[in-house]
Amino acid sequence: MSEDLPDSLIPYDEIVQEALRAVVGRVLGEVQQSGGLPGAHHFYITFKTQAPGVDIPKHLVERFPDEMTIVLQNKYWDLKVQSDLFQVSLTFNQVAAQLTIPFSAITAFVDPAVNFALQFQVAADELPEPHDVAENDGPVVTNEDGSNVVTVDFGKKK
């Protein structure tokens, strides 16, 4: 095969990213319908705090100006899932906050209970700076051995 493949006229990377984000929506929708997380499942969801459609309190945007990780485990309520976003209420330093997060803003979804993770690639010029976990109600993920991680990177030609 030739290494000089033509650029695709079909946006495969965008289609796959959208499909993987739909997995997050389906999982959250099932949690909403069942009324809670089954067994030991819990989620770490990382998202761009200033992406279009994200609605979080100003003090959280100031603390996490680029990216933030929330934990859905014990202390969350009002989970509402729509086709393109989800809403959830959490506490941060014992202050309640409602967050609206479009699936397009999510950069990572992890369920450490079963060592499952999805990562969504960010263009090289948009790579986030390291950030602290939001510490809303759960422990920090320490086991990142890469098992069951789906990473999609189609490496655009320059």
N, C-alpha and C positions, 0 to 999 in steps of 0.2 A: 504494500500500500504506500501511497505517496504521503509524505509529511506535509505537503502543500495542499491541504484540504481547503476548499472554498469556505467562506463564511456562510453559515446557515441563514436562510431567509425565514426559517421557522424559529421562533424564540423558545427553544427547548428548555433552557435554563429557567426562564420565567415560568413556564408551564409546570415544571417539576417543583419549583419553589412554592407555587400556588397550591399544588396538590399536597405537598407536605404540610403546609400551613392548615389545609383542610383537615388533616389528621388531628391537629391540635383542637380545632373546632368541634370535631366529632367527639373526641374524648371529653372535652369540657361539657358538651351538650349531654352526654350520657351521665356525667356527674350531676349536672343540674336536674335531669329527669329522675335520677334515683334518690336525690335529696342528700347526697354526701359521697365522700370518697370510700370505695370499698377496701376492706382489709388495711394493709399498711401503705397503700398507695398515697403519694403526695407529690406535688409538682413544684419545680423551680421554673419560673417563666421569666426570661430576659427579653426586654424590649427597648426600643429607642424612645426616650422620653419626649422628644420633640418631633416625632414623626406626625404626619397629618392624621388627624382624628384622635390622637391620644389626648385624654382629658384627665389630668391628675392635679392634686393641689400644688399651688405655687411653691410651697416650701420643699416639696419633693423634687420639683424641677430644679430648684436652686441647689439642692444637695446632690442630685444626679442629673447634671446638665446634658448628658449624652445618652447614657444607658443605665438601666436599673433592673435588678432581679427581685422578683417577689416570690413568696412561698405560699402555696395553697396547701394547708395541712390541717391544723386544728382550729385556728381562729380566723375564719372568713365567713361571710354571709352575703346574701343577696346576689348570688351568682346568676347572671342572666346571659345567655348565649344567643347571639344573632348570627346571620349568615356571614357577616364580614367583621364582627367584633365581639368582645365579651366585656361585661361589667362585673365588678366584684367589689365588696367592701372589706377593708382590712384595717388593722390598727397599727400605727407607727408611734412608738413612745407613748402608748396608751391613748392616742388620739385617733378616732375613727376617720377613715377617708374612703370615698368611693372613687374607683378608677375605671376608666373606659379605655380599652386597649384594642385597636384594630389588629386582626391577625397579620396584616401586612407589616406591622411594626415589630413583630416578634422576631428575635434573632436566635433564641434557643429555648428548647422545651425539654425538661429532664424529669424523669420519674425514677428517683434513686432506689425505690423499693424493689424494682425489677431490673435495674441497671439499663434503662432505656433512655435514649437521648436523640433529639433532632437538633441539628445546627443549620442555620440559614446563613449562607455566605453574604458578606458585605464587600462591596467593591474596595479595592486597595486604598483608594483615596478617602474612603469613609470608615476606615477601621476605628473602632472606639478605643478610648483610653481605658486602662484598667479601672475598675470601680469596686466599691464595697457592695456586699449583698445588703439589701434594704433592711434586714433584720426585723421583718414584720412579725413572724411567729414561728420560725423554725431554725434548725441547725444549718450550718454551712456544708455544702457538698464537699467531701474530702476525697472520695474515690473517683478519680477521673482516668480510669485505665483505658477508656475508649471502647469498651465492649458495647455492642448494640448501638453505636453512634452512626447515624446516617449523615454524611456530609456531601453536599452537592457543589461542585466547582467545575464549571465548564471551561474555565480559562479562556477568556475572550482574546482573540488575536489583536495585536497592536499594530 
